[in-house]
Amino acid sequence: MTRTKFLANPTDANDYFWPSMTVLGVDPSMTATGWAVVHFRPYVRPTVMAHGTIRTEATGEQNMRDNVLRSGVIFRGMQDVVAAYGETLDEVSIELPVPGSFGVGSQSGSMMVVAVHSALLDLGLPVGLHAPNHTKKVVALDGRAEKKDVKAMVFAWLGREFKTNTDVTDAISAALCHVIDKGGLDRA
């Protein structure tokens, strides 16, 4: 069983625990941006409070106009998430797009991250950016883990399974990675 331990300083040996923390995890994509609001509490498994996917439709062309339109949809979708859950959030974690992948890592990938980040600016919250292989290594213990393996490990961390897509489980893994990197979750 995974024990959740929120330490003020991971090297501290005292019993000081972080208060509860709510993190918005985001997995940006030009076609389906996954997001999840995850609540972390001491000695309790993380809880997914809300999740969803912002979908964009392709125009059939891979050009700047198409990327701008899709980024606008992502921006408005993230604004809706912020409007609904912004007051409950403590931090944000965004999984960066893979450089060089189709439509990602170039102009469209940059635009996508800017659209997500811009929608979150008004919150004034700390935003963590995590590379996908780092997130996979932290959450699934393998930097080259397949999506199905990441999904299985996310469900193991949560202690339950539910019907969702890999965009959402990647967003949850971004939130998990963010808190683990800060020393907030103990694997023991």
TIVEXVO-929313 format. One line per field, with one value per residue: residue number from 0; residue in one letter; x, y, z of N, C-alpha, C, CB in turn. Coordinates in steps of 0.05 Angstrom, whole numbers. Glycine has a CB too. Example, Ala and Ser with C-alpha at 12.3 -4.5 7.8 and 13.67 -1.06 7.14 Angstrom:
% TIVEXVO-929313
pos = c(0_1)
code = c(a_s)
nu = c(264_257)
nv = c(-114_-45)
nw = c(156_142)
cau = c(246_273)
cav = c(-90_-21)
caw = c(156_143)
cu = c(264_258)
cv = c(-66_1)
cw = c(156_157)
cbu = c(226_282)
cbv = c(-89_-12)
cbw = c(181_114)
This chain:
% TIVEXVO-929313
pos = c(0_1_2_3_4_5_6_7_8_9_10_11_12_13_14_15_16_17_18_19_20_21_22_23_24_25_26_27_28_29_30_31_32_33_34_35_36_37_38_39_40_41_42_43_44_45_46_47_48_49_50_51_52_53_54_55_56_57_58_59_60_61_62_63_64_65_66_67_68_69_70_71_72_73_74_75_76_77_78_79_80_81_82_83_84_85_86_87_88_89_90_91_92_93_94_95_96_97_98_99_100_101_102_103_104_105_106_107_108_109_110_111_112_113_114_115_116_117_118_119_120_121_122_123_124_125_126_127_128_129_130_131_132_133_134_135_136_137_138_139_140_141_142_143_144_145_146_147_148_149_150_151_152_153_154_155_156_157_158_159_160_161_162_163_164_165_166_167_168_169_170_171_172_173_174_175_176_177_178_179_180_181_182_183_184_185_186_187)
code = c(m_t_r_t_k_f_l_a_n_p_t_d_a_n_d_y_f_w_p_s_m_t_v_l_g_v_d_p_s_m_t_a_t_g_w_a_v_v_h_f_r_p_y_v_r_p_t_v_m_a_h_g_t_i_r_t_e_a_t_g_e_q_n_m_r_d_n_v_l_r_s_g_v_i_f_r_g_m_q_d_v_v_a_a_y_g_e_t_l_d_e_v_s_i_e_l_p_v_p_g_s_f_g_v_g_s_q_s_g_s_m_m_v_v_a_v_h_s_a_l_l_d_l_g_l_p_v_g_l_h_a_p_n_h_t_k_k_v_v_a_l_d_g_r_a_e_k_k_d_v_k_a_m_v_f_a_w_l_g_r_e_f_k_t_n_t_d_v_t_d_a_i_s_a_a_l_c_h_v_i_d_k_g_g_l_d_r_a)
nu = c(17_10_39_23_61_72_123_155_207_241_288_284_277_237_167_135_83_59_3_-62_-63_-81_-75_-73_-67_-41_-43_-21_-45_-53_-99_-127_-130_-115_-139_-136_-160_-129_-129_-87_-72_-44_-23_-63_-91_-83_-137_-179_-212_-238_-240_-224_-227_-204_-224_-204_-220_-195_-178_-162_-117_-48_-28_-9_-56_-94_-69_-71_-127_-139_-108_-136_-184_-165_-145_-194_-221_-187_-194_-247_-241_-208_-244_-282_-254_-211_-207_-199_-149_-79_-30_-1_12_44_51_102_102_126_186_191_152_94_66_76_121_142_122_67_67_90_53_9_25_31_-22_-48_-18_-28_-82_-81_-53_-78_-89_-43_-11_41_73_91_133_140_178_155_182_207_163_140_181_181_129_114_161_193_222_209_159_99_35_-7_18_31_-21_-39_-5_-20_-72_-58_-32_-75_-108_-154_-194_-221_-266_-234_-195_-128_-107_-127_-107_-53_-51_-64_-19_19_6_16_71_90_80_108_160_167_174_130_101_110_140_141)
nv = c(-24_44_97_162_218_282_322_380_391_346_324_331_301_305_304_338_354_370_412_395_392_416_401_420_379_377_352_372_373_379_355_329_352_332_340_344_352_342_321_322_293_286_220_194_166_198_238_243_298_322_314_316_324_366_373_383_398_374_411_387_406_417_470_539_569_530_511_557_563_515_522_564_539_504_542_569_525_512_559_552_509_533_572_540_510_539_567_527_508_497_490_481_433_419_375_373_378_326_338_343_305_288_346_368_400_436_496_489_458_493_535_509_498_551_569_538_554_610_613_600_640_682_659_661_621_573_541_480_449_390_341_289_238_242_246_196_163_178_166_115_88_79_110_102_80_50_78_48_24_68_86_42_46_97_86_49_84_115_78_58_43_75_92_122_163_159_210_237_205_214_268_264_236_276_311_278_269_320_330_289_302_347_326_309_260_197_137_93)
nw = c(0_-16_19_36_45_66_66_93_82_45_65_118_182_217_239_208_166_101_89_60_-12_-75_-142_-210_-263_-329_-394_-451_-518_-589_-609_-567_-506_-443_-376_-304_-239_-180_-114_-58_4_70_86_57_-1_-65_-92_-147_-165_-207_-278_-348_-420_-471_-533_-601_-669_-730_-788_-832_-854_-842_-820_-803_-793_-779_-732_-700_-694_-667_-620_-598_-584_-545_-508_-493_-471_-427_-399_-382_-348_-309_-291_-267_-228_-208_-158_-121_-130_-116_-141_-207_-258_-317_-370_-416_-488_-532_-564_-635_-647_-686_-707_-658_-612_-646_-677_-668_-621_-585_-587_-565_-512_-495_-500_-460_-414_-414_-403_-351_-324_-295_-246_-216_-195_-177_-231_-255_-302_-338_-370_-413_-410_-361_-327_-335_-315_-261_-243_-265_-260_-304_-356_-409_-410_-434_-455_-433_-389_-358_-346_-316_-271_-252_-235_-195_-159_-145_-122_-143_-201_-259_-313_-366_-411_-442_-444_-400_-358_-367_-353_-298_-283_-291_-250_-205_-212_-205_-150_-126_-143_-112_-63_-37_-39_-13_-31_1)
cau = c(0_26_35_27_74_78_144_162_233_245_311_277_269_215_141_119_70_46_-27_-72_-55_-96_-58_-84_-48_-49_-28_-30_-44_-69_-124_-141_-115_-126_-135_-146_-156_-122_-126_-68_-74_-25_-30_-87_-85_-93_-164_-185_-236_-251_-223_-237_-211_-211_-219_-204_-225_-176_-189_-150_-92_-28_-16_-10_-84_-105_-57_-82_-155_-139_-98_-158_-202_-151_-145_-221_-227_-173_-207_-270_-231_-200_-268_-296_-238_-188_-205_-191_-122_-55_-8_-8_33_39_70_111_100_151_197_194_130_77_50_83_149_149_105_41_71_95_27_-8_33_25_-51_-54_-6_-41_-108_-76_-38_-92_-89_-19_-1_65_68_113_134_153_182_140_198_211_137_137_200_173_103_114_188_206_220_199_135_77_12_-23_32_27_-48_-41_8_-37_-93_-46_-28_-102_-121_-179_-195_-246_-265_-224_-176_-100_-102_-133_-88_-28_-54_-62_9_33_1_30_100_95_80_130_185_169_178_104_91_130_133_142)
cav = c(0_69_115_189_234_309_334_407_388_317_315_334_276_310_295_360_346_391_410_384_408_409_406_415_367_381_339_387_360_394_342_322_361_321_355_332_365_321_330_306_297_268_192_186_164_221_237_258_313_327_310_319_326_387_362_401_384_381_422_371_419_422_497_557_576_507_511_580_556_494_534_580_521_495_565_572_502_515_581_540_493_552_585_521_498_556_575_504_499_507_490_471_417_415_357_385_360_313_352_327_287_300_370_377_406_458_519_481_450_518_549_493_503_579_571_527_571_636_610_596_662_698_646_668_597_561_522_462_438_365_325_263_215_246_239_167_151_183_154_87_77_73_134_95_64_53_92_29_20_93_85_22_57_118_73_38_106_125_57_51_47_86_93_147_159_163_239_244_192_229_293_256_229_301_321_260_274_347_328_271_317_367_311_307_233_177_111_71)
caw = c(0_-18_41_27_66_57_82_87_69_43_81_146_195_235_230_197_141_85_89_35_-35_-99_-165_-236_-282_-356_-416_-475_-545_-608_-615_-543_-482_-419_-351_-280_-213_-162_-86_-43_33_84_92_43_-30_-80_-101_-171_-159_-233_-301_-374_-444_-489_-560_-624_-694_-751_-813_-854_-862_-821_-825_-781_-788_-764_-706_-685_-687_-646_-596_-587_-571_-520_-490_-482_-454_-402_-384_-370_-325_-288_-280_-250_-206_-201_-130_-105_-137_-103_-161_-234_-270_-346_-383_-440_-512_-541_-588_-659_-653_-707_-699_-631_-608_-664_-673_-657_-594_-569_-585_-548_-484_-489_-496_-433_-394_-414_-390_-322_-313_-275_-220_-201_-181_-188_-253_-260_-329_-336_-395_-412_-401_-332_-314_-336_-297_-233_-237_-273_-255_-329_-373_-435_-406_-453_-443_-416_-364_-342_-337_-294_-247_-241_-220_-171_-140_-135_-108_-156_-230_-270_-342_-376_-434_-434_-441_-372_-340_-369_-337_-270_-278_-289_-222_-187_-216_-193_-121_-119_-146_-90_-39_-24_-37_-6_-43_21)
cu = c(18_19_41_38_82_98_150_189_239_269_306_269_246_188_124_109_58_16_-36_-65_-71_-80_-75_-63_-59_-31_-36_-26_-61_-96_-140_-124_-129_-120_-147_-140_-153_-116_-107_-71_-54_-38_-55_-80_-96_-121_-168_-212_-252_-231_-238_-217_-222_-204_-221_-209_-205_-191_-179_-124_-73_-15_-20_-39_-98_-95_-67_-111_-156_-129_-119_-178_-191_-151_-173_-229_-213_-184_-232_-262_-223_-224_-282_-281_-215_-185_-196_-162_-100_-31_-17_17_26_60_77_107_127_161_199_171_111_61_57_113_158_131_79_45_75_69_9_-1_27_-5_-59_-43_-20_-68_-105_-62_-52_-93_-65_-7_25_58_93_111_151_155_167_157_205_186_134_156_192_148_103_141_202_201_210_173_114_54_-4_-9_30_-1_-51_-28_-7_-59_-83_-41_-54_-116_-148_-177_-221_-243_-256_-205_-148_-93_-106_-113_-60_-29_-52_-33_26_30_17_60_107_98_103_157_189_174_153_92_114_122_131_115)
cv = c(25_87_143_206_261_322_362_408_358_307_318_308_280_302_318_351_370_389_399_403_398_419_401_404_370_366_351_370_377_381_336_330_350_339_340_349_343_332_311_314_278_241_182_185_190_217_254_272_318_321_313_321_348_378_385_385_393_392_406_383_422_449_515_565_555_506_533_574_535_505_551_563_511_517_569_549_504_538_570_524_511_565_566_513_516_562_552_496_512_509_478_455_412_396_369_367_349_328_333_309_302_323_380_382_428_482_510_472_474_533_535_499_532_582_561_546_598_635_608_620_678_685_654_645_588_541_506_450_412_351_299_240_217_238_209_153_154_167_124_73_69_96_128_78_70_67_73_24_45_93_66_33_81_106_60_60_115_103_49_56_60_89_121_142_165_192_247_230_204_255_287_250_255_313_304_266_300_344_310_286_337_352_306_279_214_150_89_64)
cw = c(0_5_31_50_55_75_74_73_68_59_111_158_214_223_220_169_127_90_63_12_-59_-123_-191_-254_-310_-375_-442_-501_-564_-613_-589_-518_-457_-395_-328_-256_-192_-134_-71_-13_46_90_79_13_-44_-90_-126_-166_-185_-255_-327_-397_-461_-517_-581_-649_-715_-775_-837_-864_-838_-827_-801_-774_-771_-735_-688_-676_-664_-619_-582_-573_-545_-499_-477_-463_-427_-385_-369_-345_-302_-275_-260_-225_-196_-172_-112_-110_-121_-122_-187_-244_-299_-357_-411_-464_-519_-566_-612_-665_-672_-696_-671_-630_-627_-657_-659_-627_-576_-565_-565_-518_-476_-484_-468_-412_-392_-400_-360_-309_-291_-248_-203_-185_-193_-209_-257_-288_-327_-363_-392_-402_-371_-317_-313_-317_-268_-226_-242_-270_-281_-348_-401_-433_-427_-439_-425_-389_-346_-330_-313_-269_-235_-225_-194_-150_-128_-118_-119_-186_-237_-300_-351_-399_-424_-431_-412_-353_-343_-353_-307_-264_-276_-261_-202_-188_-202_-163_-111_-121_-123_-63_-24_-22_-32_-17_-23_30)
cbu = c(-19_21_53_0_99_52_169_163_255_248_336_255_293_213_127_137_49_52_-39_-103_-24_-124_-32_-96_-44_-49_-33_-15_-53_-54_-119_-149_-113_-116_-147_-135_-181_-97_-153_-39_-103_-16_-33_-112_-98_-74_-183_-185_-229_-262_-210_-255_-211_-196_-240_-178_-254_-160_-182_-170_-97_-7_-29_6_-100_-99_-26_-82_-170_-121_-73_-172_-209_-122_-137_-242_-218_-143_-215_-286_-207_-181_-287_-303_-227_-190_-232_-209_-118_-47_17_-15_37_40_58_140_88_146_225_218_115_59_21_75_165_145_98_29_95_115_14_-6_63_34_-66_-41_24_-45_-123_-59_-30_-121_-89_-25_-22_82_60_114_146_139_212_130_225_219_113_142_228_168_81_104_186_195_246_220_124_68_-6_-27_62_32_-67_-27_37_-48_-107_-19_-14_-119_-125_-203_-192_-253_-293_-209_-184_-82_-119_-162_-86_-22_-82_-80_20_23_-29_25_107_73_53_131_185_143_197_85_76_134_153_159)
cbv = c(0_83_108_201_219_326_317_425_404_310_330_355_264_340_281_386_324_389_439_380_405_421_389_442_337_412_307_413_330_398_316_292_392_293_384_303_385_305_333_311_292_281_189_205_139_228_246_240_340_356_281_343_299_415_340_418_389_355_451_369_446_398_509_582_581_480_513_605_545_470_551_596_497_486_590_575_476_520_604_523_475_574_593_496_472_581_586_481_505_489_475_494_391_442_327_394_376_283_363_312_278_278_363_355_381_449_533_458_432_536_551_464_498_597_554_499_575_646_585_572_681_703_616_690_574_548_537_439_458_346_321_257_213_275_253_156_164_213_167_85_54_46_146_81_70_25_102_2_14_118_77_-4_67_136_51_24_130_132_65_66_20_114_87_164_178_149_256_235_161_235_307_231_211_321_321_230_276_366_317_246_332_383_325_323_225_176_104_79)
cbw = c(24_-45_66_17_78_55_80_113_85_14_73_150_210_243_252_194_146_55_94_37_-41_-99_-165_-248_-275_-363_-415_-477_-544_-633_-629_-542_-481_-414_-354_-277_-206_-172_-72_-52_44_110_121_48_-42_-104_-79_-197_-146_-235_-299_-374_-460_-481_-566_-625_-704_-759_-816_-877_-875_-818_-851_-788_-814_-779_-708_-703_-712_-655_-602_-610_-590_-527_-505_-505_-468_-408_-403_-390_-334_-301_-302_-266_-215_-216_-120_-111_-167_-79_-149_-254_-255_-362_-386_-438_-535_-547_-581_-658_-628_-719_-700_-610_-613_-694_-699_-673_-592_-583_-612_-554_-481_-513_-518_-430_-399_-443_-400_-318_-335_-285_-224_-182_-183_-165_-279_-239_-350_-316_-401_-439_-417_-326_-328_-365_-302_-229_-253_-302_-237_-342_-375_-451_-378_-465_-466_-432_-370_-359_-360_-303_-255_-264_-237_-177_-155_-159_-79_-144_-246_-256_-354_-353_-457_-454_-460_-365_-347_-399_-343_-264_-300_-310_-216_-195_-246_-200_-110_-138_-172_-89_-21_-37_-64_25_-64_44)
